[in-house]
Amino acid sequence: MTLVLMLGNVFTVHQPEISRVLGPVHGLAYTATVIAAVLVMGGRRRVWLLALIPGIGGLLASRAASAEQLERRTEGDGW
């Protein structure tokens, strides 16, 4: 969301105050996404490597972690 807001600002009104606020917020959101991916990766490098992709990495890492957790859950049920 912060990326969309920053790009919207650049392509429309380009207010420096908005950029000054959104820049650090976006950086913190990106860092938090990578840290969260590292915490839930469970030995799978693919999850946190996906989180490093700018823009959509958090979504990709979330899907990868969920798919692998679902796969592990079904293996444990004896299906």
C-alpha positions as a Markdown table, in Angstrom:
| # | Residue | x | y | z |
|---|---|---|---|---|
| 1 | Met | 0.0 | 0.0 | 0.0 |
| 2 | Thr | 2.8 | 2.4 | 0.8 |
| 3 | Leu | 4.4 | 1.8 | -2.6 |
| 4 | Val | 1.1 | 2.6 | -4.3 |
| 5 | Leu | 0.7 | 5.8 | -2.3 |
| 6 | Met | 4.3 | 6.9 | -3.0 |
| 7 | Leu | 3.9 | 6.3 | -6.8 |
| 8 | Gly | 0.6 | 8.1 | -6.7 |
| 9 | Asn | 2.2 | 11.1 | -5.2 |
| 10 | Val | 5.1 | 11.1 | -7.7 |
| 11 | Phe | 2.8 | 10.9 | -10.7 |
| 12 | Thr | 0.2 | 13.4 | -9.5 |
| 13 | Val | 0.8 | 16.2 | -7.0 |
| 14 | His | 4.4 | 15.4 | -6.0 |
| 15 | Gln | 4.3 | 16.9 | -2.6 |
| 16 | Pro | 7.7 | 16.7 | -0.8 |
| 17 | Glu | 5.9 | 16.4 | 2.6 |
| 18 | Ile | 4.1 | 13.3 | 1.5 |
| 19 | Ser | 7.3 | 11.8 | 0.3 |
| 20 | Arg | 9.1 | 12.7 | 3.5 |
| 21 | Val | 6.5 | 10.8 | 5.5 |
| 22 | Leu | 5.9 | 7.8 | 3.2 |
| 23 | Gly | 9.5 | 7.1 | 2.5 |
| 24 | Pro | 10.4 | 6.0 | 6.0 |
| 25 | Val | 7.0 | 4.3 | 6.5 |
| 26 | His | 7.6 | 2.3 | 3.3 |
| 27 | Gly | 11.1 | 1.4 | 4.4 |
| 28 | Leu | 9.9 | 0.1 | 7.7 |
| 29 | Ala | 7.1 | -1.9 | 6.1 |
| 30 | Tyr | 9.6 | -3.5 | 3.7 |
| 31 | Thr | 12.0 | -4.3 | 6.5 |
| 32 | Ala | 9.2 | -5.8 | 8.6 |
| 33 | Thr | 8.0 | -7.9 | 5.7 |
| 34 | Val | 11.5 | -9.4 | 5.3 |
| 35 | Ile | 11.9 | -10.0 | 9.0 |
| 36 | Ala | 8.5 | -11.7 | 9.3 |
| 37 | Ala | 9.5 | -13.9 | 6.4 |
| 38 | Val | 12.7 | -14.9 | 8.1 |
| 39 | Leu | 10.8 | -15.7 | 11.3 |
| 40 | Val | 8.3 | -18.0 | 9.6 |
| 41 | Met | 10.6 | -19.6 | 7.0 |
| 42 | Gly | 11.3 | -22.7 | 9.0 |
| 43 | Gly | 14.5 | -23.6 | 7.2 |
| 44 | Arg | 13.1 | -22.8 | 3.7 |
| 45 | Arg | 15.2 | -20.1 | 2.1 |
| 46 | Arg | 12.6 | -19.7 | -0.7 |
| 47 | Val | 10.2 | -17.9 | 1.6 |
| 48 | Trp | 12.5 | -15.0 | 2.7 |
| 49 | Leu | 14.1 | -14.8 | -0.8 |
| 50 | Leu | 10.6 | -14.1 | -2.2 |
| 51 | Ala | 10.1 | -11.4 | 0.5 |
| 52 | Leu | 13.1 | -9.5 | -0.9 |
| 53 | Ile | 11.3 | -8.9 | -4.3 |
| 54 | Pro | 10.2 | -5.2 | -4.2 |
| 55 | Gly | 6.5 | -4.5 | -4.5 |
| 56 | Ile | 5.0 | -8.0 | -4.5 |
| 57 | Gly | 7.6 | -10.0 | -2.4 |
| 58 | Gly | 5.5 | -10.0 | 0.8 |
| 59 | Leu | 2.5 | -11.5 | -1.0 |
| 60 | Leu | 4.6 | -14.1 | -2.8 |
| 61 | Ala | 6.3 | -15.1 | 0.5 |
| 62 | Ser | 3.0 | -15.3 | 2.2 |
| 63 | Arg | 1.6 | -17.6 | -0.4 |
| 64 | Ala | 4.8 | -19.8 | -0.4 |
| 65 | Ala | 4.7 | -20.1 | 3.4 |
| 66 | Ser | 1.0 | -20.9 | 3.4 |
| 67 | Ala | 1.3 | -23.5 | 0.7 |
| 68 | Glu | 4.2 | -25.3 | 2.4 |
| 69 | Gln | 2.4 | -25.2 | 5.8 |
| 70 | Leu | -0.8 | -26.7 | 4.2 |
| 71 | Glu | 1.3 | -29.4 | 2.5 |
| 72 | Arg | 2.9 | -30.3 | 5.8 |
| 73 | Arg | -0.4 | -30.4 | 7.5 |
| 74 | Thr | -2.0 | -32.8 | 5.0 |
| 75 | Glu | 1.1 | -35.1 | 5.2 |
| 76 | Gly | 0.6 | -35.4 | 8.9 |
| 77 | Asp | -3.0 | -36.3 | 8.6 |
| 78 | Gly | -2.3 | -39.5 | 6.6 |
| 79 | Trp | -4.0 | -38.4 | 3.4 |
